[in-house]
Amino acid sequence: MPHTNPAAGEAMPKVPPTDAELIGAFRNLEHEICCLNYMADILADLLDDQLVPMETRGNEALMIMLTKHQLETLSFAWNDVTFRAKRVHDAFYAAGEGETIR
């Protein structure tokens, strides 16, 4: 019978996840994906509503006026979408390895 215990200081061999574990790990991503989708919709609405050109300068430049609150709201939304997208990305690849990221 082969020796299955690792020597001192060695890691246990990694066992690939079962199909059921993979399916469960990917299903656990549903909430994160839905939240990212909703936040992306909110950001898109904010951009559509608030990034309206006030005037044009020549053929290339647009002037857009935002209040401090509008800029803070847009900044929050795009940073939140970026953060959520990174979490979904990391969780997706972790799920493929049978791991969980919270």
N, C-alpha and C positions, 0 to 999 in steps of 0.2 A: 504494500500500500504506500503511495507516495506521501511524502512529508508535506502537510498543508499549512503548518504554522510558520509565520515569517520569523526570521532571525531577529534578535534584538535590534531595534532602530529601523527596521524595515516596515513599510506600510503593508496592510492587508491588500491582496490583489482586488482590484475593482471589479465587481460583478455587474454586468450590464443589466439595466432595468428590464423588467418584463413588459410585454405589450400592455397589460392592464395598468401597470405603474405609469407608463408613458401616457396612456390615454387619460388617466386621472390627473397627471401633472399638467397636461395641456388644457384639460377642462378647467383646472384651477386658474387659468389665465383669463377666463371669461370676464370676470369682474374688472380686472385691470384694463383689458381691451375695451370694454364698454365705457369705462371712465375716460380713457384716452379719447375715444370717439366723441363723447359728449363735450369734453373740453376743447377738442379741435373744432367742433361745431360752434361753440361759444366764441372761440378766437376768430373764426371765419366771420361770424356775425358782427363782432366788434370791428374787425378790419373793414368790412363792407359799410358799416354805419359811420365809422369815425374817420377813415382815411378818404375823405372827399376833398378833391382839389379846390382850393379857394381861388386860385388864379394860375394861369400858365405864364411862363416866362420863356419866350421863344418856342421852339419845337420840342425841347427836351425836358426842361425843368418844370416841376409842379411845386406850388407852395401849399402845404397842409398845415392847418392850425389845430393844435390840440391843447386842451386845458391840462393842468398838472394832474388832475384826477383821471382824465382820459388816458394820459400817458402811463400813469401808474397802473391803471386797470389793464391796458394792453401789455405792459411789461410783465405783470403778474401772469396773465393768460399765456403769453408765449413762453415764459419760463416754466410754467406748470406743464404745458404740453411737451416741452423738451424733456423735463424731468420724467414725466409719465412714459414718454416714448422710450427713454433709456431703460426705465424699469421693465417695460414690456419686452424690450430687446433682450435684456439680461435674463429675465425669467424664462423667455422662450428657449434660449440656448441652455440654460440650466435644466429646464424640463427635459430636454433631449438627452441630457446626461443622467436623468433620474434624480436631480436635486431640486430643492425648493428655495426660492428667494422671496423674502417678505419685505 
